[in-house]
Amino acid sequence: MPICSKCGFANAKTEMRCPECGSFYSKAVELIDQAAAEEAAQTFGGRCRRILVSGQIRQALLAEWQALSGRAKFSLFVIFVFVFALVASVL
Ligand SMILES: [Zn+2]
């Protein structure tokens, strides 16, 4: 029977996660889950989902913007300028 290292809850079932506090029994499973969560957080879809789930879109967008690296901000700026130049040349 696995016993939770965090809260000490003994789980009768063969679950990977403690039903009491949600911490993992196996360090390997925890690492895999963390890696998957981090990968999901890095993708555009993951970011959008996080923004939508938060319910406070403005604050979430601001937080995402602050979390972006300087390079990411620069590439977003370049894209914005490129689109602007494209629109300006058409008009
Ligand atoms: Zn626990």
PDB file of the backbone (N, CA, C, O) and the ligand in Angstrom, with CONECT records:
HET     ZN  A 101       1
ATOM      1  N   MET A   1       0.849  -1.198   0.000  1.00  0.00           N
ATOM      2  CA  MET A   1       0.000   0.000   0.000  1.00  0.00           C
ATOM      3  C   MET A   1       0.885   1.249   0.000  1.00  0.00           C
ATOM      4  O   MET A   1       1.709   1.423   0.898  1.00  0.00           O
ATOM      5  N   PRO A   2       0.725   2.095  -0.975  1.00  0.00           N
ATOM      6  CA  PRO A   2       1.559   3.313  -0.999  1.00  0.00           C
ATOM      7  C   PRO A   2       1.114   4.324   0.051  1.00  0.00           C
ATOM      8  O   PRO A   2      -0.079   4.559   0.242  1.00  0.00           O
ATOM      9  N   ILE A   3       2.076   4.906   0.715  1.00  0.00           N
ATOM     10  CA  ILE A   3       1.775   5.926   1.722  1.00  0.00           C
ATOM     11  C   ILE A   3       2.341   7.264   1.259  1.00  0.00           C
ATOM     12  O   ILE A   3       3.501   7.376   0.863  1.00  0.00           O
ATOM     13  N   CYS A   4       1.496   8.249   1.322  1.00  0.00           N
ATOM     14  CA  CYS A   4       1.884   9.567   0.824  1.00  0.00           C
ATOM     15  C   CYS A   4       3.030  10.143   1.656  1.00  0.00           C
ATOM     16  O   CYS A   4       2.985  10.142   2.886  1.00  0.00           O
ATOM     17  N   SER A   5       4.046  10.628   0.967  1.00  0.00           N
ATOM     18  CA  SER A   5       5.195  11.202   1.681  1.00  0.00           C
ATOM     19  C   SER A   5       4.882  12.594   2.204  1.00  0.00           C
ATOM     20  O   SER A   5       5.579  13.105   3.081  1.00  0.00           O
ATOM     21  N   LYS A   6       3.852  13.196   1.675  1.00  0.00           N
ATOM     22  CA  LYS A   6       3.507  14.567   2.084  1.00  0.00           C
ATOM     23  C   LYS A   6       2.580  14.580   3.289  1.00  0.00           C
ATOM     24  O   LYS A   6       2.884  15.179   4.321  1.00  0.00           O
ATOM     25  N   CYS A   7       1.425  13.897   3.136  1.00  0.00           N
ATOM     26  CA  CYS A   7       0.431  13.973   4.205  1.00  0.00           C
ATOM     27  C   CYS A   7       0.277  12.659   4.963  1.00  0.00           C
ATOM     28  O   CYS A   7      -0.438  12.613   5.964  1.00  0.00           O
ATOM     29  N   GLY A   8       0.929  11.592   4.508  1.00  0.00           N
ATOM     30  CA  GLY A   8       0.889  10.330   5.233  1.00  0.00           C
ATOM     31  C   GLY A   8      -0.346   9.496   4.974  1.00  0.00           C
ATOM     32  O   GLY A   8      -0.562   8.495   5.657  1.00  0.00           O
ATOM     33  N   PHE A   9      -1.164   9.881   4.007  1.00  0.00           N
ATOM     34  CA  PHE A   9      -2.378   9.144   3.688  1.00  0.00           C
ATOM     35  C   PHE A   9      -2.015   7.819   3.021  1.00  0.00           C
ATOM     36  O   PHE A   9      -1.279   7.790   2.034  1.00  0.00           O
ATOM     37  N   ALA A  10      -2.545   6.714   3.576  1.00  0.00           N
ATOM     38  CA  ALA A  10      -2.288   5.396   3.003  1.00  0.00           C
ATOM     39  C   ALA A  10      -3.374   5.079   1.987  1.00  0.00           C
ATOM     40  O   ALA A  10      -4.557   5.043   2.326  1.00  0.00           O
ATOM     41  N   ASN A  11      -2.978   4.853   0.761  1.00  0.00           N
ATOM     42  CA  ASN A  11      -3.940   4.627  -0.319  1.00  0.00           C
ATOM     43  C   ASN A  11      -4.108   3.133  -0.564  1.00  0.00           C
ATOM     44  O   ASN A  11      -3.139   2.421  -0.826  1.00  0.00           O
ATOM     45  N   ALA A  12      -5.359   2.665  -0.474  1.00  0.00           N
ATOM     46  CA  ALA A  12      -5.633   1.244  -0.673  1.00  0.00           C
ATOM     47  C   ALA A  12      -5.583   0.888  -2.155  1.00  0.00           C
ATOM     48  O   ALA A  12      -5.253  -0.242  -2.516  1.00  0.00           O
ATOM     49  N   LYS A  13      -5.907   1.844  -3.002  1.00  0.00           N
ATOM     50  CA  LYS A  13      -5.895   1.589  -4.442  1.00  0.00           C
ATOM     51  C   LYS A  13      -4.493   1.831  -4.997  1.00  0.00           C
ATOM     52  O   LYS A  13      -3.642   2.447  -4.354  1.00  0.00           O
ATOM     53  N   THR A  14      -4.284   1.332  -6.198  1.00  0.00           N
ATOM     54  CA  THR A  14      -2.977   1.528  -6.817  1.00  0.00           C
ATOM     55  C   THR A  14      -3.000   2.769  -7.698  1.00  0.00           C
ATOM     56  O   THR A  14      -2.853   2.697  -8.918  1.00  0.00           O
ATOM     57  N   GLU A  15      -3.189   3.902  -7.045  1.00  0.00           N
ATOM     58  CA  GLU A  15      -3.185   5.170  -7.770  1.00  0.00           C
ATOM     59  C   GLU A  15      -1.792   5.772  -7.721  1.00  0.00           C
ATOM     60  O   GLU A  15      -0.993   5.480  -6.832  1.00  0.00           O
ATOM     61  N   MET A  16      -1.527   6.621  -8.703  1.00  0.00           N
ATOM     62  CA  MET A  16      -0.228   7.275  -8.767  1.00  0.00           C
ATOM     63  C   MET A  16      -0.180   8.503  -7.855  1.00  0.00           C
ATOM     64  O   MET A  16       0.878   8.927  -7.390  1.00  0.00           O
ATOM     65  N   ARG A  17      -1.373   9.052  -7.621  1.00  0.00           N
ATOM     66  CA  ARG A  17      -1.457  10.311  -6.913  1.00  0.00           C
ATOM     67  C   ARG A  17      -2.218  10.127  -5.606  1.00  0.00           C
ATOM     68  O   ARG A  17      -3.149   9.324  -5.541  1.00  0.00           O
ATOM     69  N   CYS A  18      -1.844  10.843  -4.592  1.00  0.00           N
ATOM     70  CA  CYS A  18      -2.540  10.791  -3.311  1.00  0.00           C
ATOM     71  C   CYS A  18      -3.894  11.475  -3.448  1.00  0.00           C
ATOM     72  O   CYS A  18      -3.953  12.629  -3.873  1.00  0.00           O
ATOM     73  N   PRO A  19      -4.994  10.785  -3.096  1.00  0.00           N
ATOM     74  CA  PRO A  19      -6.319  11.414  -3.214  1.00  0.00           C
ATOM     75  C   PRO A  19      -6.542  12.501  -2.169  1.00  0.00           C
ATOM     76  O   PRO A  19      -7.446  13.323  -2.310  1.00  0.00           O
ATOM     77  N   GLU A  20      -5.718  12.508  -1.118  1.00  0.00           N
ATOM     78  CA  GLU A  20      -5.881  13.499  -0.054  1.00  0.00           C
ATOM     79  C   GLU A  20      -5.270  14.844  -0.412  1.00  0.00           C
ATOM     80  O   GLU A  20      -5.927  15.878  -0.296  1.00  0.00           O
ATOM     81  N   CYS A  21      -4.025  14.833  -0.845  1.00  0.00           N
ATOM     82  CA  CYS A  21      -3.344  16.112  -1.076  1.00  0.00           C
ATOM     83  C   CYS A  21      -2.896  16.278  -2.525  1.00  0.00           C
ATOM     84  O   CYS A  21      -2.428  17.351  -2.905  1.00  0.00           O
ATOM     85  N   GLY A  22      -3.033  15.224  -3.342  1.00  0.00           N
ATOM     86  CA  GLY A  22      -2.717  15.349  -4.758  1.00  0.00           C
ATOM     87  C   GLY A  22      -1.251  15.203  -5.096  1.00  0.00           C
ATOM     88  O   GLY A  22      -0.870  15.381  -6.253  1.00  0.00           O
ATOM     89  N   SER A  23      -0.414  14.883  -4.117  1.00  0.00           N
ATOM     90  CA  SER A  23       1.005  14.702  -4.425  1.00  0.00           C
ATOM     91  C   SER A  23       1.236  13.282  -4.942  1.00  0.00           C
ATOM     92  O   SER A  23       0.454  12.374  -4.658  1.00  0.00           O
ATOM     93  N   PHE A  24       2.302  13.104  -5.693  1.00  0.00           N
ATOM     94  CA  PHE A  24       2.559  11.821  -6.343  1.00  0.00           C
ATOM     95  C   PHE A  24       3.322  10.882  -5.424  1.00  0.00           C
ATOM     96  O   PHE A  24       4.099  11.314  -4.573  1.00  0.00           O
ATOM     97  N   TYR A  25       3.086   9.593  -5.610  1.00  0.00           N
ATOM     98  CA  TYR A  25       3.805   8.589  -4.835  1.00  0.00           C
ATOM     99  C   TYR A  25       5.176   8.339  -5.426  1.00  0.00           C
ATOM    100  O   TYR A  25       6.154   8.121  -4.711  1.00  0.00           O
ATOM    101  N   SER A  26       5.226   8.374  -6.730  1.00  0.00           N
ATOM    102  CA  SER A  26       6.484   8.077  -7.403  1.00  0.00           C
ATOM    103  C   SER A  26       7.105   9.365  -7.923  1.00  0.00           C
ATOM    104  O   SER A  26       6.435  10.192  -8.540  1.00  0.00           O
ATOM    105  N   LYS A  27       8.398   9.518  -7.663  1.00  0.00           N
ATOM    106  CA  LYS A  27       9.101  10.712  -8.121  1.00  0.00           C
ATOM    107  C   LYS A  27       9.151  10.745  -9.651  1.00  0.00           C
ATOM    108  O   LYS A  27       9.077  11.811 -10.262  1.00  0.00           O
ATOM    109  N   ALA A  28       9.275   9.577 -10.250  1.00  0.00           N
ATOM    110  CA  ALA A  28       9.363   9.505 -11.714  1.00  0.00           C
ATOM    111  C   ALA A  28       8.071  10.004 -12.354  1.00  0.00           C
ATOM    112  O   ALA A  28       8.096  10.762 -13.323  1.00  0.00           O
ATOM    113  N   VAL A  29       6.943   9.565 -11.798  1.00  0.00           N
ATOM    114  CA  VAL A  29       5.642   9.993 -12.334  1.00  0.00           C
ATOM    115  C   VAL A  29       5.490  11.495 -12.186  1.00  0.00           C
ATOM    116  O   VAL A  29       4.969  12.177 -13.068  1.00  0.00           O
ATOM    117  N   GLU A  30       5.960  11.999 -11.040  1.00  0.00           N
ATOM    118  CA  GLU A  30       5.874  13.434 -10.778  1.00  0.00           C
ATOM    119  C   GLU A  30       6.685  14.206 -11.814  1.00  0.00           C
ATOM    120  O   GLU A  30       6.238  15.232 -12.328  1.00  0.00           O
ATOM    121  N   LEU A  31       7.870  13.706 -12.112  1.00  0.00           N
ATOM    122  CA  LEU A  31       8.735  14.377 -13.081  1.00  0.00           C
ATOM    123  C   LEU A  31       8.118  14.364 -14.469  1.00  0.00           C
ATOM    124  O   LEU A  31       8.172  15.361 -15.190  1.00  0.00           O
ATOM    125  N   ILE A  32       7.527  13.224 -14.843  1.00  0.00           N
ATOM    126  CA  ILE A  32       6.889  13.116 -16.157  1.00  0.00           C
ATOM    127  C   ILE A  32       5.722  14.095 -16.246  1.00  0.00           C
ATOM    128  O   ILE A  32       5.545  14.788 -17.248  1.00  0.00           O
ATOM    129  N   ASP A  33       4.935  14.134 -15.182  1.00  0.00           N
ATOM    130  CA  ASP A  33       3.775  15.024 -15.152  1.00  0.00           C
ATOM    131  C   ASP A  33       4.226  16.473 -15.212  1.00  0.00           C
ATOM    132  O   ASP A  33       3.622  17.287 -15.910  1.00  0.00           O
ATOM    133  N   GLN A  34       5.281  16.795 -14.486  1.00  0.00           N
ATOM    134  CA  GLN A  34       5.811  18.154 -14.486  1.00  0.00           C
ATOM    135  C   GLN A  34       6.294  18.544 -15.868  1.00  0.00           C
ATOM    136  O   GLN A  34       6.023  19.646 -16.345  1.00  0.00           O
ATOM    137  N   ALA A  35       7.018  17.623 -16.514  1.00  0.00           N
ATOM    138  CA  ALA A  35       7.539  17.886 -17.847  1.00  0.00           C
ATOM    139  C   ALA A  35       6.402  18.113 -18.832  1.00  0.00           C
ATOM    140  O   ALA A  35       6.474  19.002 -19.679  1.00  0.00           O
ATOM    141  N   ALA A  36       5.349  17.305 -18.718  1.00  0.00           N
ATOM    142  CA  ALA A  36       4.196  17.443 -19.608  1.00  0.00           C
ATOM    143  C   ALA A  36       3.497  18.772 -19.357  1.00  0.00           C
ATOM    144  O   ALA A  36       3.075  19.445 -20.297  1.00  0.00           O
ATOM    145  N   ALA A  37       3.375  19.148 -18.084  1.00  0.00           N
ATOM    146  CA  ALA A  37       2.716  20.403 -17.731  1.00  0.00           C
ATOM    147  C   ALA A  37       3.529  21.586 -18.227  1.00  0.00           C
ATOM    148  O   ALA A  37       2.974  22.571 -18.714  1.00  0.00           O
ATOM    149  N   GLU A  38       4.856  21.482 -18.101  1.00  0.00           N
ATOM    150  CA  GLU A  38       5.720  22.571 -18.551  1.00  0.00           C
ATOM    151  C   GLU A  38       5.668  22.701 -20.064  1.00  0.00           C
ATOM    152  O   GLU A  38       5.659  23.804 -20.610  1.00  0.00           O
ATOM    153  N   GLU A  39       5.636  21.553 -20.730  1.00  0.00           N
ATOM    154  CA  GLU A  39       5.566  21.562 -22.193  1.00  0.00           C
ATOM    155  C   GLU A  39       4.248  22.186 -22.645  1.00  0.00           C
ATOM    156  O   GLU A  39       4.212  22.981 -23.584  1.00  0.00           O
ATOM    157  N   ALA A  40       3.172  21.813 -21.964  1.00  0.00           N
ATOM    158  CA  ALA A  40       1.851  22.364 -22.301  1.00  0.00           C
ATOM    159  C   ALA A  40       1.810  23.859 -22.042  1.00  0.00           C
ATOM    160  O   ALA A  40       1.162  24.611 -22.769  1.00  0.00           O
ATOM    161  N   ALA A  41       2.513  24.283 -20.990  1.00  0.00           N
ATOM    162  CA  ALA A  41       2.507  25.703 -20.638  1.00  0.00           C
ATOM    163  C   ALA A  41       3.289  26.523 -21.649  1.00  0.00           C
ATOM    164  O   ALA A  41       3.020  27.711 -21.828  1.00  0.00           O
ATOM    165  N   GLN A  42       4.250  25.901 -22.308  1.00  0.00           N
ATOM    166  CA  GLN A  42       5.092  26.631 -23.257  1.00  0.00           C
ATOM    167  C   GLN A  42       4.422  26.808 -24.619  1.00  0.00           C
ATOM    168  O   GLN A  42       4.759  27.729 -25.363  1.00  0.00           O
ATOM    169  N   THR A  43       3.479  25.931 -24.942  1.00  0.00           N
ATOM    170  CA  THR A  43       2.837  26.016 -26.252  1.00  0.00           C
ATOM    171  C   THR A  43       1.835  27.159 -26.278  1.00  0.00           C
ATOM    172  O   THR A  43       1.368  27.618 -25.237  1.00  0.00           O
ATOM    173  N   PHE A  44       1.515  27.608 -27.478  1.00  0.00           N
ATOM    174  CA  PHE A  44       0.566  28.717 -27.622  1.00  0.00           C
ATOM    175  C   PHE A  44      -0.805  28.321 -27.086  1.00  0.00           C
ATOM    176  O   PHE A  44      -1.473  29.111 -26.418  1.00  0.00           O
ATOM    177  N   GLY A  45      -1.223  27.077 -27.387  1.00  0.00           N
ATOM    178  CA  GLY A  45      -2.516  26.578 -26.910  1.00  0.00           C
ATOM    179  C   GLY A  45      -2.568  26.555 -25.399  1.00  0.00           C
ATOM    180  O   GLY A  45      -3.576  26.917 -24.791  1.00  0.00           O
ATOM    181  N   GLY A  46      -1.466  26.123 -24.797  1.00  0.00           N
ATOM    182  CA  GLY A  46      -1.393  26.051 -23.342  1.00  0.00           C
ATOM    183  C   GLY A  46      -1.518  27.420 -22.714  1.00  0.00           C
ATOM    184  O   GLY A  46      -2.203  27.597 -21.707  1.00  0.00           O
ATOM    185  N   ARG A  47      -0.841  28.397 -23.324  1.00  0.00           N
ATOM    186  CA  ARG A  47      -0.916  29.768 -22.824  1.00  0.00           C
ATOM    187  C   ARG A  47      -2.339  30.295 -22.926  1.00  0.00           C
ATOM    188  O   ARG A  47      -2.862  30.892 -21.984  1.00  0.00           O
ATOM    189  N   CYS A  48      -2.964  30.066 -24.088  1.00  0.00           N
ATOM    190  CA  CYS A  48      -4.338  30.548 -24.308  1.00  0.00           C
ATOM    191  C   CYS A  48      -5.285  29.919 -23.299  1.00  0.00           C
ATOM    192  O   CYS A  48      -6.146  30.587 -22.726  1.00  0.00           O
ATOM    193  N   ARG A  49      -5.104  28.601 -23.091  1.00  0.00           N
ATOM    194  CA  ARG A  49      -5.982  27.897 -22.160  1.00  0.00           C
ATOM    195  C   ARG A  49      -5.830  28.483 -20.763  1.00  0.00           C
ATOM    196  O   ARG A  49      -6.813  28.693 -20.054  1.00  0.00           O
ATOM    197  N   ARG A  50      -4.570  28.745 -20.375  1.00  0.00           N
ATOM    198  CA  ARG A  50      -4.317  29.283 -19.051  1.00  0.00           C
ATOM    199  C   ARG A  50      -4.987  30.648 -18.899  1.00  0.00           C
ATOM    200  O   ARG A  50      -5.558  30.960 -17.854  1.00  0.00           O
ATOM    201  N   ILE A  51      -4.906  31.446 -19.946  1.00  0.00           N
ATOM    202  CA  ILE A  51      -5.499  32.790 -19.911  1.00  0.00           C
ATOM    203  C   ILE A  51      -7.014  32.677 -19.789  1.00  0.00           C
ATOM    204  O   ILE A  51      -7.638  33.397 -19.010  1.00  0.00           O
ATOM    205  N   LEU A  52      -7.607  31.758 -20.575  1.00  0.00           N
ATOM    206  CA  LEU A  52      -9.063  31.611 -20.566  1.00  0.00           C
ATOM    207  C   LEU A  52      -9.555  31.030 -19.255  1.00  0.00           C
ATOM    208  O   LEU A  52     -10.586  31.451 -18.730  1.00  0.00           O
ATOM    209  N   VAL A  53      -8.807  30.048 -18.716  1.00  0.00           N
ATOM    210  CA  VAL A  53      -9.214  29.369 -17.482  1.00  0.00           C
ATOM    211  C   VAL A  53      -9.174  30.340 -16.308  1.00  0.00           C
ATOM    212  O   VAL A  53     -10.001  30.256 -15.400  1.00  0.00           O
ATOM    213  N   SER A  54      -8.222  31.253 -16.325  1.00  0.00           N
ATOM    214  CA  SER A  54      -8.040  32.159 -15.190  1.00  0.00           C
ATOM    215  C   SER A  54      -9.266  33.044 -14.973  1.00  0.00           C
ATOM    216  O   SER A  54      -9.516  33.482 -13.850  1.00  0.00           O
ATOM    217  N   GLY A  55     -10.034  33.312 -16.034  1.00  0.00           N
ATOM    218  CA  GLY A  55     -11.245  34.114 -15.884  1.00  0.00           C
ATOM    219  C   GLY A  55     -10.973  35.599 -15.898  1.00  0.00           C
ATOM    220  O   GLY A  55     -11.855  36.393 -16.226  1.00  0.00           O
ATOM    221  N   GLN A  56      -9.753  35.982 -15.543  1.00  0.00           N
ATOM    222  CA  GLN A  56      -9.391  37.400 -15.561  1.00  0.00           C
ATOM    223  C   GLN A  56      -8.415  37.592 -16.714  1.00  0.00           C
ATOM    224  O   GLN A  56      -7.197  37.562 -16.537  1.00  0.00           O
ATOM    225  N   ILE A  57      -8.980  37.787 -17.887  1.00  0.00           N
ATOM    226  CA  ILE A  57      -8.178  37.753 -19.108  1.00  0.00           C
ATOM    227  C   ILE A  57      -7.134  38.874 -19.121  1.00  0.00           C
ATOM    228  O   ILE A  57      -6.002  38.664 -19.555  1.00  0.00           O
ATOM    229  N   ARG A  58      -7.510  40.043 -18.653  1.00  0.00           N
ATOM    230  CA  ARG A  58      -6.569  41.178 -18.701  1.00  0.00           C
ATOM    231  C   ARG A  58      -5.355  40.929 -17.806  1.00  0.00           C
ATOM    232  O   ARG A  58      -4.215  41.130 -18.224  1.00  0.00           O
ATOM    233  N   GLN A  59      -5.610  40.493 -16.575  1.00  0.00           N
ATOM    234  CA  GLN A  59      -4.509  40.234 -15.645  1.00  0.00           C
ATOM    235  C   GLN A  59      -3.643  39.090 -16.138  1.00  0.00           C
ATOM    236  O   GLN A  59      -2.418  39.116 -16.025  1.00  0.00           O
ATOM    237  N   ALA A  60      -4.329  38.056 -16.704  1.00  0.00           N
ATOM    238  CA  ALA A  60      -3.605  36.881 -17.179  1.00  0.00           C
ATOM    239  C   ALA A  60      -2.714  37.246 -18.359  1.00  0.00           C
ATOM    240  O   ALA A  60      -1.576  36.785 -18.455  1.00  0.00           O
ATOM    241  N   LEU A  61      -3.234  38.069 -19.247  1.00  0.00           N
ATOM    242  CA  LEU A  61      -2.445  38.505 -20.404  1.00  0.00           C
ATOM    243  C   LEU A  61      -1.232  39.305 -19.950  1.00  0.00           C
ATOM    244  O   LEU A  61      -0.133  39.162 -20.487  1.00  0.00           O
ATOM    245  N   LEU A  62      -1.456  40.144 -18.955  1.00  0.00           N
ATOM    246  CA  LEU A  62      -0.373  40.961 -18.416  1.00  0.00           C
ATOM    247  C   LEU A  62       0.704  40.072 -17.793  1.00  0.00           C
ATOM    248  O   LEU A  62       1.899  40.302 -17.976  1.00  0.00           O
ATOM    249  N   ALA A  63       0.261  39.059 -17.059  1.00  0.00           N
ATOM    250  CA  ALA A  63       1.199  38.129 -16.416  1.00  0.00           C
ATOM    251  C   ALA A  63       1.973  37.353 -17.462  1.00  0.00           C
ATOM    252  O   ALA A  63       3.174  37.122 -17.319  1.00  0.00           O
ATOM    253  N   GLU A  64       1.267  36.945 -18.531  1.00  0.00           N
ATOM    254  CA  GLU A  64       1.932  36.212 -19.608  1.00  0.00           C
ATOM    255  C   GLU A  64       2.983  37.093 -20.275  1.00  0.00           C
ATOM    256  O   GLU A  64       4.082  36.645 -20.605  1.00  0.00           O
ATOM    257  N   TRP A  65       2.621  38.338 -20.461  1.00  0.00           N
ATOM    258  CA  TRP A  65       3.538  39.281 -21.104  1.00  0.00           C
ATOM    259  C   TRP A  65       4.789  39.462 -20.250  1.00  0.00           C
ATOM    260  O   TRP A  65       5.904  39.502 -20.769  1.00  0.00           O
ATOM    261  N   GLN A  66       4.592  39.571 -18.924  1.00  0.00           N
ATOM    262  CA  GLN A  66       5.726  39.742 -18.026  1.00  0.00           C
ATOM    263  C   GLN A  66       6.573  38.474 -17.956  1.00  0.00           C
ATOM    264  O   GLN A  66       7.775  38.535 -17.697  1.00  0.00           O
ATOM    265  N   ALA A  67       5.939  37.329 -18.187  1.00  0.00           N
ATOM    266  CA  ALA A  67       6.663  36.054 -18.133  1.00  0.00           C
ATOM    267  C   ALA A  67       7.500  35.832 -19.389  1.00  0.00           C
ATOM    268  O   ALA A  67       8.442  35.040 -19.389  1.00  0.00           O
ATOM    269  N   LEU A  68       7.148  36.535 -20.448  1.00  0.00           N
ATOM    270  CA  LEU A  68       7.880  36.375 -21.709  1.00  0.00           C
ATOM    271  C   LEU A  68       9.301  36.910 -21.572  1.00  0.00           C
ATOM    272  O   LEU A  68       9.556  37.871 -20.846  1.00  0.00           O
ATOM    273  N   SER A  69      10.201  36.277 -22.274  1.00  0.00           N
ATOM    274  CA  SER A  69      11.585  36.738 -22.259  1.00  0.00           C
ATOM    275  C   SER A  69      11.733  37.927 -23.201  1.00  0.00           C
ATOM    276  O   SER A  69      10.843  38.208 -24.005  1.00  0.00           O
ATOM    277  N   GLY A  70      12.839  38.609 -23.097  1.00  0.00           N
ATOM    278  CA  GLY A  70      13.095  39.761 -23.951  1.00  0.00           C
ATOM    279  C   GLY A  70      13.071  39.393 -25.419  1.00  0.00           C
ATOM    280  O   GLY A  70      12.596  40.157 -26.258  1.00  0.00           O
ATOM    281  N   ARG A  71      13.592  38.208 -25.720  1.00  0.00           N
ATOM    282  CA  ARG A  71      13.629  37.763 -27.109  1.00  0.00           C
ATOM    283  C   ARG A  71      12.225  37.521 -27.645  1.00  0.00           C
ATOM    284  O   ARG A  71      11.919  37.864 -28.787  1.00  0.00           O
ATOM    285  N   ALA A  72      11.378  36.929 -26.814  1.00  0.00           N
ATOM    286  CA  ALA A  72       9.996  36.649 -27.230  1.00  0.00           C
ATOM    287  C   ALA A  72       9.252  37.952 -27.466  1.00  0.00           C
ATOM    288  O   ALA A  72       8.473  38.076 -28.411  1.00  0.00           O
ATOM    289  N   LYS A  73       9.506  38.936 -26.583  1.00  0.00           N
ATOM    290  CA  LYS A  73       8.869  40.249 -26.749  1.00  0.00           C
ATOM    291  C   LYS A  73       9.331  40.887 -28.051  1.00  0.00           C
ATOM    292  O   LYS A  73       8.536  41.479 -28.781  1.00  0.00           O
ATOM    293  N   PHE A  74      10.610  40.761 -28.330  1.00  0.00           N
ATOM    294  CA  PHE A  74      11.170  41.340 -29.551  1.00  0.00           C
ATOM    295  C   PHE A  74      10.561  40.694 -30.788  1.00  0.00           C
ATOM    296  O   PHE A  74      10.203  41.386 -31.741  1.00  0.00           O
ATOM    297  N   SER A  75      10.440  39.353 -30.774  1.00  0.00           N
ATOM    298  CA  SER A  75       9.872  38.690 -31.957  1.00  0.00           C
ATOM    299  C   SER A  75       8.402  39.053 -32.134  1.00  0.00           C
ATOM    300  O   SER A  75       7.927  39.182 -33.262  1.00  0.00           O
ATOM    301  N   LEU A  76       7.684  39.218 -31.033  1.00  0.00           N
ATOM    302  CA  LEU A  76       6.289  39.665 -31.128  1.00  0.00           C
ATOM    303  C   LEU A  76       6.230  41.072 -31.730  1.00  0.00           C
ATOM    304  O   LEU A  76       5.363  41.376 -32.550  1.00  0.00           O
ATOM    305  N   PHE A  77       7.167  41.919 -31.308  1.00  0.00           N
ATOM    306  CA  PHE A  77       7.242  43.292 -31.814  1.00  0.00           C
ATOM    307  C   PHE A  77       7.524  43.282 -33.318  1.00  0.00           C
ATOM    308  O   PHE A  77       6.911  44.035 -34.075  1.00  0.00           O
ATOM    309  N   VAL A  78       8.458  42.423 -33.746  1.00  0.00           N
ATOM    310  CA  VAL A  78       8.806  42.307 -35.167  1.00  0.00           C
ATOM    311  C   VAL A  78       7.589  41.862 -35.969  1.00  0.00           C
ATOM    312  O   VAL A  78       7.313  42.403 -37.040  1.00  0.00           O
ATOM    313  N   ILE A  79       6.862  40.873 -35.446  1.00  0.00           N
ATOM    314  CA  ILE A  79       5.655  40.380 -36.131  1.00  0.00           C
ATOM    315  C   ILE A  79       4.635  41.507 -36.263  1.00  0.00           C
ATOM    316  O   ILE A  79       4.024  41.699 -37.315  1.00  0.00           O
ATOM    317  N   PHE A  80       4.468  42.252 -35.161  1.00  0.00           N
ATOM    318  CA  PHE A  80       3.512  43.356 -35.150  1.00  0.00           C
ATOM    319  C   PHE A  80       3.884  44.405 -36.201  1.00  0.00           C
ATOM    320  O   PHE A  80       3.031  44.876 -36.955  1.00  0.00           O
ATOM    321  N   VAL A  81       5.168  44.761 -36.237  1.00  0.00           N
ATOM    322  CA  VAL A  81       5.655  45.763 -37.198  1.00  0.00           C
ATOM    323  C   VAL A  81       5.460  45.251 -38.618  1.00  0.00           C
ATOM    324  O   VAL A  81       5.051  45.999 -39.507  1.00  0.00           O
ATOM    325  N   PHE A  82       5.755  43.969 -38.825  1.00  0.00           N
ATOM    326  CA  PHE A  82       5.623  43.371 -40.156  1.00  0.00           C
ATOM    327  C   PHE A  82       4.167  43.432 -40.630  1.00  0.00           C
ATOM    328  O   PHE A  82       3.885  43.812 -41.766  1.00  0.00           O
ATOM    329  N   VAL A  83       3.264  43.055 -39.745  1.00  0.00           N
ATOM    330  CA  VAL A  83       1.829  43.080 -40.093  1.00  0.00           C
ATOM    331  C   VAL A  83       1.387  44.512 -40.363  1.00  0.00           C
ATOM    332  O   VAL A  83       0.631  44.772 -41.299  1.00  0.00           O
ATOM    333  N   PHE A  84       1.864  45.436 -39.537  1.00  0.00           N
ATOM    334  CA  PHE A  84       1.520  46.851 -39.697  1.00  0.00           C
ATOM    335  C   PHE A  84       2.015  47.371 -41.046  1.00  0.00           C
ATOM    336  O   PHE A  84       1.292  48.078 -41.749  1.00  0.00           O
ATOM    337  N   ALA A  85       3.255  47.017 -41.404  1.00  0.00           N
ATOM    338  CA  ALA A  85       3.843  47.451 -42.681  1.00  0.00           C
ATOM    339  C   ALA A  85       3.044  46.879 -43.848  1.00  0.00           C
ATOM    340  O   ALA A  85       2.825  47.544 -44.860  1.00  0.00           O
ATOM    341  N   LEU A  86       2.617  45.634 -43.681  1.00  0.00           N
ATOM    342  CA  LEU A  86       1.834  44.958 -44.715  1.00  0.00           C
ATOM    343  C   LEU A  86       0.503  45.675 -44.937  1.00  0.00           C
ATOM    344  O   LEU A  86       0.098  45.938 -46.069  1.00  0.00           O
ATOM    345  N   VAL A  87      -0.168  45.985 -43.813  1.00  0.00           N
ATOM    346  CA  VAL A  87      -1.469  46.655 -43.868  1.00  0.00           C
ATOM    347  C   VAL A  87      -1.295  48.058 -44.443  1.00  0.00           C
ATOM    348  O   VAL A  87      -2.096  48.499 -45.267  1.00  0.00           O
ATOM    349  N   ALA A  88      -0.238  48.762 -44.002  1.00  0.00           N
ATOM    350  CA  ALA A  88       0.021  50.131 -44.459  1.00  0.00           C
ATOM    351  C   ALA A  88       0.300  50.176 -45.956  1.00  0.00           C
ATOM    352  O   ALA A  88      -0.092  51.125 -46.635  1.00  0.00           O
ATOM    353  N   SER A  89       0.981  49.143 -46.474  1.00  0.00           N
ATOM    354  CA  SER A  89       1.322  49.120 -47.903  1.00  0.00           C
ATOM    355  C   SER A  89       0.087  48.837 -48.744  1.00  0.00           C
ATOM    356  O   SER A  89       0.005  49.267 -49.895  1.00  0.00           O
ATOM    357  N   VAL A  90      -0.876  48.115 -48.175  1.00  0.00           N
ATOM    358  CA  VAL A  90      -2.107  47.784 -48.920  1.00  0.00           C
ATOM    359  C   VAL A  90      -3.022  48.991 -48.976  1.00  0.00           C
ATOM    360  O   VAL A  90      -3.663  49.250 -49.994  1.00  0.00           O
ATOM    361  N   LEU A  91      -3.080  49.726 -47.877  1.00  0.00           N
ATOM    362  CA  LEU A  91      -4.000  50.850 -47.791  1.00  0.00           C
ATOM    363  C   LEU A  91      -3.535  52.034 -48.654  1.00  0.00           C
ATOM    364  O   LEU A  91      -4.201  53.068 -48.695  1.00  0.00           O
TER     365      LEU A  91
HETATM  366 ZN    ZN A 101      -1.050  13.078   0.407  1.00  0.00          ZN2+
END
